[in-house]
C-alpha cells in the first residue's frame, strides 16, 4: 500500500468546506471487479461496480455531476438490455414449434416460417431432422433376423435387417440383411418386427462377396424404409445406425456418429474387397444387416463389419446403398449375381504358409505371390498343368508385388477376358519351376448359395476368386 493511500486513510482532520464553483469535474474511471486481499473475509470478491471502503470512518459521500450522469446512463443501458432480453425470450416462446425454410421468390429467396408439430423434430435450418425424429421414422423399418440350424434347430445366428418393400405381385415383403447372417446350411430364418411379431422367412438369394442377402416374408403390412443415394455422402456428415447389437435382446438400438471416410476398401468374409462407408456410429455383432441412416432418415448403407480390437474404436463399415441396390436387383431377378467374372480358384497370400513364405524369400519371388488353394469346377485352369499348391507370381507380365493387382484385373474385367499367369511350381525337394498359362475369366456363381459346413482345412482362410 503506498504512502499517500495510508495517509488518506489515517487522516482524521475535518475536510475544509469547498465552494461548488471551485470543484473541478472529476475523471470517471471504469469499474473493475477485483479480489481485495485480506480485508474482511479472505479472498472475498467485491460486487461489480462497488468501491472498497476498507476501514475508513466514512465512505466518500460527495458525487460529482459527471458521476451522477454516468450512473444514469448505466441504469438506462441496463433497463434497455433487460427489455431486449424479455422481448427475445417471449419471441422464442411464440415461434417455438416452427422451422425455417428457404423458398424461391423470383430471382431471390425469402425466409418463411412454416408451422410444424413439435414431434416433427426439425431443427432451425429446416434441413436435417433431429435424432428423435429420425428414430421415429426408421425404427419400424428395422427388423431382427434369427437363424436356426441343426437337428435341434438351435439359434446359430442373430442379426439385423431393413424392410425393402413389397415383392412384384404384392404378396409379401423383401427384407435386406447381410449374407454372413443367413449363410447357414439347412437353416430356418425368422424375421422379428418392432412390435415383437415373428414371421418365417424364405431365402431369396445372397452374395457373399458384397455380404448382401435378401429374404422374403408373407406379410404386406411392414413399413418400407426410404433409401437414398450413398454417393451424396461426404466426410463429416452426421449418420445414425439402428439394429440389434448382441441380438434380439437389444432390439432396435439407435446410435449416432459421422462419416469418417468414403470408398474405404474392406475385405468381405470371403476376401472380396468392397468399397465401404467408414463411420463412427457404435455397432456390434448383431448390427450386421442393419441400417446406416443419414440426417433425413434415409438409408444410405447396410452395416456389415467393424474392427473389433481393444486397439481400435469407432471404426464401423457399411456397404453403400448404391452397391446394395445393384446386388438386390440381381438377387430379385436371378437369385444370384450374374456376369461377375472370376478366375475360378480359392487362393491365399503366401504369408499364410510358412513353407511358401520361405520359398518366396529365398528365391526372391514377388512379395504378393498367391497360393492356389483350390481349383474350382468350371475354372479354365483345369487340365492346364496347374495344381493346388502352385503359386501365381505374375499376371500379364507384371510381378505380383501386391496381390491386389490380380484382383483389380478380375473385378474390372468381363466374363471371357483372357489373363496370362506366371505359375511357380514347387516339387518334393522344394525346388521351383515356372511357366506361363493363359486362362479365361468365367462367370462367378460359387458364392451365391449357402455353404455347407466343412472341417477345418490346412489353409483355414482361403479367398474365393
Buried (B, 14 or more C-beta within 10 A) or exposed (E): EEEEEEEEEEEEEEEEEEEEEEEEEEEEEEBEEEEBEEEEEEEEEBEEEEEEEEEEEEEEEEEBEEEEEBEEEEEEEEEEEEEEEEEEEEEEEEEEEBBBBEEEEEEEEEEEEEEBEEEBBBEEEBEBBBBEBBBBBBBBBBBBBBBBBBEEEEEBBBBBBBBBBBBEEEEBBBBBBBBBBBBBEEBBBBBBBBEEEBBEBEBBBBBBBBBBBBBBBEBEEBBBBBBBEBEEBEEEBBBBBBBBBBBBEBBBBBBBBBBBEBEBEBEBBBBBBBBBBBBBBBBBBBBBBBBBBBBBBBBBBBBBBBEEEEEEEBBBBBBBBBBBBBBBEBBBEEBBBEEBBBBBBBBBBBEBBEEBBEBBEEBEBBBBBBBBBBBBEEBBBEEBEBEEBBBBBBBEEEBBEEBEBBBEBBBEBEBEEEBEBBBBBBEEEEEBEBEEBEBBBBBBBBBBBBEEEEEEEEBEEBBBB
